[in-house]
Amino acid sequence: MIFEKWLMPDMMPEHFYEVTPEIVKSMGGEALICDIDNTLVTYDDPEPTEQVLSWIAEMNKSGITVSFVSNNDWDRVKLFNKELGFVAYAKSGKPSIKNLKAACKDLGIDKSKAVLLGDQLLTDCAAAKRFGIKAIIVPPIKDKTTLFFKSKRLIEKPYVAKFKRMSGK
């Protein structure tokens, strides 16, 4: 497993809402950099759901700053973030780390205080690990069924299995 150092998350809960402020703080986090699609909502949800808004409110109430770094386009990210007004980046090209760096700078935090939440090992987890921050990966809410996404999930499968074995799940 040659890419293990970039593809092994620090935590793999079943749903984003299982990630509590206490968990983020226990990982040294003051900020949670979130992917949007298939992490917080499906591609079909243009705006945050009530569940997402409630979860974000709990994070903010506990002193955790939320931001968004997405590989999707600007129209998608702007619409999702319209009512929230958080630090947000689109077309991030994850596993590129450029927008993770920019998000930390805009949030005014050192990267050691950031934790990333996403749904893909090959993009989200790899970006977090390359940047040197903790990664929380959740299963995709509603995965795309294109050959491209099926291929990515196939590559991720042994790393997910190894994480589960190592964590006793």
ABEGO torsion letter per residue (X at the ends): XAAAAAABBABBBABAAABBAAAAAAAGBABBBBBABGAABBAABABBBAAAAAAAAAAAAAGBBBBBBBABBAAAAAAAAAAAGBBBBBGAGOABAAAAAAAAAAAGBBAAABBBBBABAAAAAAAAAAAGBBBBBBBBABBBABAAAAAAAAAAAAAAAAAAAAAGX
